[in-house]
Each structure stands twice: as structure tokens, then as C-alpha cells.
Amino acid sequence: MSDDLLLHSHLIGRQGGRADLNTPVLVLDLAALDRNIAAMAAFVAARGVALRPHAKTHKSVDIAKRQVAAGAVGLCCAKIGEAEVLVDGGIAGVLITSPVAAPRAIERLAALAGRADRLMAVIDHPDVAARIDAALAAVGARLDIVVDIDPGIARTGVASADAAVDLARVVTGLPNLRYCGVQFYCGTQQHIEDYAERRSAIAERTVYLSGVIAALSGAGHPPAIVTGSGTGTHRIDLDLGVFTELQAGSYIFMDQQYLACDLTGDGTRPFETALGVDARVVSANHSALVTIDAGFKSLSTDGGVALVRSGAPEQAHFAFMGDEHAALVSPGIGDALGPGDPVTLTVPHCDPTVNLYDHYHVVADDMLVAIWPVGARGRAR
């Protein structure tokens, strides 16, 4: 039994049990989570587009099942390790959104294809396509393939429309691969805070995508699936009308990076903050500063700093103070708060923060209602 279960299982269902959690701890508001899942599902369904949410955000079979129950056609995974966890947890329609190229990883992909329902993977190089086809032949499996298109960041994906056509031709010529469509994920545009600026950037990239699709169609390889988008651009992409399915992921949690973005163009927030980290004051010996027990080991560092949600003044400045600690700085905070007092933080970037924890502590107000494993934590290969 993990430390989380040993420490906290007895608190499940106890009124006020959240206050007795050992901190720092990853907390998930169940009602807000379910409202976020329902809101995105309804919004996408109203446009006649499919939703395949990205599980790199939550890495959880429990959350994936709730998304499928709400209408998702499957889940996305960043790496094969995540996909193995979801598939073995009963999730169908998994798309691996990063190229699988290492020899051992290709063997695992072929094995997973043999036991998965509707598994898909992206490819961006003809040599890799041939290797995957050979691995599938060795185990007697087939695999649906999506051609990954570089949106301009040179991370993954074919670099031109001609290259997309050439790769689609290769895939259709291999007996164990089935060409299904294209992927186009504009990651750098997701966090442009101003709506008009973000829309302009995405519109320009969508013109390029439309050109690639036209080239594929003209060559006899029209994509049945056009997959991509994210939380930051989901409404814009639906308005532009090119994607057949969306891969949005962070909408279920809403971290500080996305809370800083105008997602709608009118300043309204379509999704609630469902994820947080509960921490405690461990030292309060200065009037304008208290120390809490959540440092680099408890929060991601790539998206700015955490914000106070409750338990301390919202304007308190958060500052990392090392692996184990952070400071909350505000006039008089050390007089108002004492050691042991609880504080809830909004996380800077949800995906890497979740990857720091073994479990979600699922709460309803002040009650702990469940402990869910972060089953795909650390599955980066």
C-alpha cells in the first residue's frame, strides 16, 4: 500500500477529513471536474466534432473513464507508456500523439496494437513507418496511423505538404498500417493570452493546414480524421471548422497558465479551477512572510509560480524557497497565520505538477471522497 493510502484511506467519507490530510497533497474537486468534463463535451458535440481529450494532463484511468462516459471517442497519450496504462485500464480509442521510433518502443507498440481496441499512432518518417509495419507483421497485428504535420515549431511532424503526401503514400502501401488522417497541434499558440492575437495566429496556421489537406486529397489520400487543437484554441478551432476532433486536455483542471488566457473573447471563464495543491504553514516567525511545505518537489516550475486560492490573502506573493518549501509574502501574513494553518494553491502548469504525485485526493468541499492513482505518472517512455 502506498503512503497516500496508508496515511489517508481512513479519512474517506469523513466530514472535514480534508483538513487532516498530510500535506503537500494534490487535491481534485470532483464536482468542478465533472462540470468541466460535461461543459467541453457539450460544446464540442454541439458543433458536430469529436472529442479525444489528452491524458498527458491527468494520467488517470479514473478520469479517462469519466471523459468517455461523457462522450469522448477515446483519449490521447503523449507516450506509449501512458497508452499502455490506459489501454490496460480498459480505455478504447487511444491515440499516441508523439512519434514512436526507438526499437524497443516499436516492439511495445506492436504488442499494444495486438490487445488494444482502436489504437492509433502518429508517424512523421517513412523509415519509422516501415519498422512499425514489420513489428506488427511479427505479432499479427494492424495499426491505424495518423500523419503528424509540423505546425511550424520543428518539434515533430512532416515539414511540408509534399512530405505529408509522400508519407501518406508510404503508409497506404504497407500491409499492416491503415492511413486514417492527420494531426496538427499548435502548442505554442495555446497560451497566447489575448484572444484576438491568439485567433489571428491560429487562423494563419489553419490556412497552412488547409493547404496540406488539399494536397493530400488531390493525391488520393483525403484525411478522414483531422485531429489537434487544445484548451487555449478549442473555440477558435471549432469556428474555423477544419478539425474533425479536438485533443484539449487542461480544461478539466485549469492551471494558472490557462486562467491567464481569455479563452472566449469576452473574458468569461468556461471552465472552473478543479485542481489544487493543499499545503500548510510550517514556519511563521516574520510578520510579512510565512513558509509553507510545498516547494520544487510539489509544484511545476515551468509555468510561473502558484497562486493562493484559499487560506491566505489572495494577493500574497508566492516564492520558491527550495525543494521542500515556499514563501507566501504579504503585509501582516505572519501575524494572521501560524504553523499548521492550511493553504490551497492554484498550480502554475497542471501536467508536470500532476506528474509529481502518486494520487489524486478527490474532495467534495471539506470531505475526502476518493483517492485515485495517477497511474501513468512517470511513463515517459
Secondary structure, DSSP 4 states (H G I P E B T S, - for coil): --HHHHHHGGGTT-TTGGGG--SSEEEEEHHHHHHHHHHHHHHHHHTT-EE--BTTTT--HHHHHHHHHTT-S-EEESSHHHHHHHHHTT--SEEE-S---SHHHHHHHHHHHHH-SS-EEEE--HHHHHHHHHHHHHHT--EEEEEEB--SSSSSSBSSHHHHHHHHHHHHTSTTEEEEEEEE--GGGTT-SSHHHHHHHHHHHHHHHHHHHHHHHHTT---SEEEE--TTTHHHHHHHT--SEE---GGGT--HHHHTS-SSSSS--SS---EEEEEEEEEEEETTEEEES--TTTS-SSS---EEEESS-TTPEEEE-SSS-EEEE-TTHHHH--TT-EEEEE-S-HHHHHTT-SEEEEEETTEEEEEEE-TTTT---
